[in-house]
Structure formats: C-alpha cells, structure tokens
Amino acid sequence: MNIARQLIRVGHSPDPDDAFMFYALARNKIDPGKYRFEHELADIETLNRRALAGELELTAVSLHAYAYLADRYLLCPCGASMGDGYGPMLVARQKCPLESLAGKTIAVPGTLTTAYLALRLCLGSGFRHVVVPFDQILEAVAAGQHQGQPVDAGLIIHEGQLTYAAHRLELVLDTGRWWLDRTGLPLPLGANAIRKDLGPDVIRDVNRLLRESIQYGLDHREEALSYALGFGRGLDRGQADQFVGMYVNEWTLDFGPRGRQAVAELLARGHAAGVIPRLVVPQFVG
C-alpha cells in the first residue's frame, strides 16, 4: 500500500557545498520516513527572496536575509556555512587600498546576502553597487562593466573565492578575515531555515533528516564529493574538495555556542550600522 508522504520543498544553491550537504537526501541514501523531499536549486539571492514569501518549507538562506524572515522561519542548528577566518572576497583588476573604492561601483551578488552585509559593515555606505549574478561577477570585474554599467570591483562568493586569480584579478579584502580580526568570531554566512507553520513534530523530523544527510556526506566523503563536483563550475576535484572542506565541517553539523554567538553578533552589528532595520535575536530549532 502506498503511503502519502508529506512534501518538503528544499531550496539550496547549485554549488558544491550545498550539493554535498544534501547528497544523501537527493540520492535516497537515507530513509526520509514519511516525507518526500523535492529539491529546488537557485542562487542564494533568489532563495532569499523566495523565503520572504515563505515559498519553501526548508531553504538555504543568508544570515543577513534571516533578519527579514525571523517571523516565518526558524534556523536549523545544522547546515551552517561559516567562514572561519575566510569568507566572501572583494577583488579588483589591480591591487588597491580599500579606501580607494569609496564612491566606486562594486558588483555584488545580492543585497540580502551576508557578503553584502559584511561589505557594508566594512565600508559603510560610501560605495555604489550593482547586483550581478554571483557566477558572472568575475567576468564583470575583468571586463570593467556589466550590461553597460561600470564595475570597479566585485564581491565574490562560492567557488569564485578559489578561481579569481585565473581571471587575473587581485584580492582587496577578505571579509571573513576582517570579521575575525574585529570580533574573534567566524563569519556566519548561510544557514538552513525551516518554516514555523510546519509545527514542532515536522520541524524536529526535518531537522534530524538534514543532519543525517550532512553526516552521511562527511562519512562517505568520496562519493558525496563526486556528486558535488557536478556543481563546481570549473573546479577540479582537488579544488572542490578544498571548497567543501571550507564550508561543510564541524560548524555544519552544529552551530554550537560560538557559532550562535557569531549569528547574534552579526545581526546586532548589522542593526547598529543601520543596514538591518530592527534588532533580531536569532531563534534556532530546539
């Protein structure tokens, strides 16, 4: 007898670390129980915007975007992407002091991304920005323009952090290092969030299955990495392994006290800087 399973739509980015995280769920390596998971892949800014409308039951979100979602979503304690001394990078065609970018145009992957929030915390509002799809930013910086708009520098996320030198670009700022130097904390970039209206039982089950999927990938690294490599956009296996190691690790299994502190600090500083309109205290699945 077929048993109707509850649909859980899962949103995540088409990049190696998210693919690695969700490998076991996407390829039926673990028993989903009474749930049916449908995976919807989109860039993180698109997922952030979809979460504002509550479209997905479980979704990757930027911690910056979470400030606008806290009434509708809880943060899962697993599934974090943390930059522990590294993070989104600001690159340009030539090395230049950070202050020289005042008034210049920077390509950003979205204004709800944590990368954008970190850049605002560092530079204030003294720069112009143009939103460019994350996988087109390196080309836009190298060309000096995007769709006719000038581009002086670019804020890169995902695998661009490993490949920018191949585009003959120079590093101006690593936001994760900047954040660590000032707070002593890792930079919390992304998380998985689950919709509150699912109720406590479903929330608990889905959070458990997400953690099992992450643990399966870590326990079966080579096969999960082979799957993740299909989302690498120009990364070889060694680079994909490096990238997954950067963002799927002990932080991903559980934020822990220090990780939770980092989220609270990011949201508090974002509010104090006037980027986030209200102070948000993060809420995690119990």
C-alpha positions in Angstrom: 0.0 0.0 0.0 1.4 3.4 -1.0 1.5 5.9 1.9 1.1 9.5 1.1 4.3 11.3 2.1 4.3 15.0 3.2 6.0 17.2 0.6 9.0 19.2 1.8 10.3 21.5 -0.8 14.0 22.2 -0.3 15.8 25.2 -1.7 19.6 25.3 -1.9 22.3 26.8 -4.1 23.8 25.0 -7.1 27.2 24.9 -5.6 29.5 22.1 -4.2 29.0 22.7 -0.5 25.2 22.7 -0.6 25.2 19.7 -3.0 27.5 17.8 -0.7 25.2 18.6 2.3 22.0 17.4 0.5 23.6 14.5 -1.3 22.1 11.8 0.9 18.6 13.3 0.7 18.8 13.9 -3.0 20.0 10.4 -3.9 18.0 8.5 -1.3 20.9 7.4 0.8 18.9 7.8 4.0 15.3 6.9 4.7 13.1 10.0 4.5 10.4 8.4 6.5 7.0 9.9 6.0 8.4 12.8 3.9 9.1 13.4 0.3 11.8 15.9 -0.5 11.7 18.0 -3.7 15.0 19.9 -4.3 14.8 23.3 -6.0 18.1 24.8 -7.0 18.6 28.6 -7.2 21.2 31.2 -6.4 21.2 32.3 -2.8 19.7 35.7 -3.5 16.8 34.1 -5.3 16.3 31.8 -2.4 16.4 34.8 0.0 13.7 36.5 -2.0 11.6 33.4 -2.2 11.8 32.9 1.6 10.4 36.4 2.1 7.2 34.9 0.6 7.5 31.7 2.6 7.5 29.6 -0.6 9.8 26.7 0.6 9.4 24.5 3.7 13.2 24.2 4.1 15.6 26.5 2.4 19.2 27.8 2.5 19.2 31.5 3.4 21.8 34.1 4.0 22.1 35.1 7.7 21.6 38.7 6.5 18.3 37.7 4.9 17.2 35.9 8.0 16.8 39.3 9.7 13.7 39.8 7.5 12.5 36.2 7.9 12.6 35.6 11.6 8.8 35.8 12.0 8.3 33.0 9.5 11.3 30.7 9.7 13.5 29.1 12.4 17.2 28.5 11.9 18.3 24.9 11.9 21.2 24.2 14.2 22.8 22.2 11.4 23.5 23.2 7.8 25.6 26.3 8.5 28.2 27.8 6.2 30.7 29.5 8.3 33.8 31.4 7.2 36.3 30.7 10.0 38.9 33.4 9.1 37.9 33.5 5.4 34.8 34.4 3.5 33.4 36.5 0.6 36.2 38.4 -1.1 36.4 41.8 -2.7 38.5 41.6 -5.9 39.6 44.2 -8.5 41.7 44.4 -11.6 44.7 45.8 -9.7 45.7 45.8 -6.1 44.4 48.9 -4.4 43.9 50.2 -0.8 40.4 49.6 0.4 39.7 53.3 0.9 40.3 53.9 -2.8 37.0 52.2 -3.6 35.0 55.0 -1.9 32.5 56.2 -4.5 33.3 53.4 -6.9 30.9 50.8 -8.2 31.1 47.3 -6.8 29.4 44.2 -8.3 27.5 42.4 -5.5 25.7 39.0 -5.6 22.5 40.5 -4.0 21.6 43.0 -1.3 20.2 40.3 1.1 23.4 38.2 1.0 25.7 38.1 4.1 28.5 39.1 1.8 26.8 42.4 1.1 26.1 43.0 4.8 29.8 42.2 5.7 30.9 44.7 3.0 28.6 47.4 4.3 29.9 46.8 7.9 33.5 47.2 6.5 33.0 50.1 4.0 29.8 51.8 5.3 27.6 53.2 2.6 30.3 55.0 0.7 30.2 52.9 -2.4 27.8 52.3 -5.3 26.7 48.8 -6.1 25.3 46.9 -9.0 23.6 43.5 -8.5 25.2 40.9 -10.7 24.5 37.1 -10.7 27.2 35.5 -8.5 28.6 33.4 -11.3 29.1 36.5 -13.6 30.9 38.8 -11.2 34.4 37.7 -12.0 33.8 38.3 -15.7 32.2 41.7 -15.0 35.2 42.8 -12.9 37.6 41.6 -15.6 35.7 43.4 -18.3 35.2 46.5 -16.1 31.4 46.6 -16.8 28.2 44.7 -16.6 25.4 45.4 -19.1 26.8 48.8 -19.8 27.3 49.8 -16.1 30.9 50.3 -14.9 32.3 47.8 -12.5 35.4 48.7 -10.5 35.5 45.7 -8.1 33.5 42.7 -7.3 32.3 40.8 -4.2 32.7 37.1 -4.9 31.1 34.1 -3.2 31.1 30.3 -3.7 33.9 28.9 -5.9 35.0 32.3 -7.1 37.0 32.5 -3.9 39.3 29.9 -5.3 39.3 30.9 -9.0 39.6 34.7 -9.1 43.3 34.6 -9.8 42.7 32.7 -13.0 40.8 35.9 -14.2 43.9 37.9 -13.4 42.2 39.7 -10.5 43.7 40.8 -7.2 42.4 40.4 -3.7 41.4 43.7 -2.0 39.6 42.3 1.1 38.7 39.0 2.6 35.5 39.8 4.7 35.9 36.7 6.8 39.4 37.7 7.9 38.2 41.3 8.5 35.4 40.0 10.7 37.6 37.6 12.6 40.1 40.3 13.4 37.4 42.6 14.8 35.2 40.1 16.6 37.3 36.9 17.2 34.4 35.0 15.7 33.7 33.1 12.5 31.6 34.9 9.9 28.2 33.1 9.7 27.3 33.3 6.0 24.4 30.9 5.4 22.1 28.6 7.2 19.2 26.4 6.6 15.8 27.7 7.7 12.6 25.8 8.3 9.1 27.3 8.2 7.5 27.7 11.6 4.0 26.7 10.4 5.1 23.1 9.8 4.6 22.5 13.5 7.1 21.1 16.1 6.9 17.4 15.1 7.6 18.0 11.4 10.3 20.6 12.3 12.0 18.2 14.5 11.9 15.4 11.9 13.1 17.5 9.0 15.9 19.0 11.1 17.0 15.5 12.1 17.0 14.3 8.4 19.0 17.3 7.4 21.6 16.5 10.0 21.7 12.8 8.9 22.2 13.9 5.3 25.2 16.1 6.3 26.7 13.4 8.5 26.3 10.8 5.6 28.2 13.1 3.3 31.0 13.5 5.9 31.1 9.8 6.5 31.1 9.0 2.7 33.2 11.9 1.6 34.4 10.5 -1.7 31.0 9.6 -3.1 29.4 12.8 -1.8 32.3 14.8 -3.3 31.9 13.1 -6.7 28.2 14.2 -6.7 29.2 17.7 -5.5 31.8 18.0 -8.3 29.0 18.3 -10.8 28.1 21.7 -9.3 31.7 23.0 -9.3 31.7 25.3 -12.3 35.3 24.9 -13.3 36.7 23.4 -10.1 38.8 20.3 -10.4 38.4 17.6 -7.8 41.1 19.0 -5.5 39.6 22.4 -5.6 36.1 21.0 -5.0 37.4 19.1 -2.0 39.0 22.2 -0.7 35.9 24.3 -1.1 33.6 21.6 0.5 36.1 21.4 3.4 35.8 25.2 3.9 32.1 25.2 4.2 31.0 21.6 5.3 32.7 20.8 8.6 32.1 20.7 12.3 30.2 24.1 12.1 27.8 22.5 9.6 26.8 19.7 12.0 26.0 22.2 14.7 26.5 26.0 15.1 27.5 25.4 18.7 27.6 28.2 21.3 30.3 30.2 19.4 28.5 29.9 16.1 25.3 31.1 17.7 27.1 33.9 19.3 28.5 34.8 15.8 25.0 34.9 14.3 23.7 37.2 17.1 26.8 39.5 16.8 26.3 39.8 13.0 22.7 40.7 13.3 23.4 43.1 16.2 26.2 44.9 14.3 24.1 45.0 11.1 21.3 46.7 13.0 23.8 49.1 14.8 25.2 50.1 11.4 21.7 50.9 10.0 21.8 48.1 7.4 19.2 45.9 9.2 16.1 48.0 10.3 15.4 46.1 13.6 17.4 44.2 16.1 16.7 40.5 15.5 17.6 37.8 18.1 18.1 34.5 16.2 15.8 31.6 17.0 17.0 28.0 16.4 15.1 24.8 16.2 15.1 23.4 19.8 
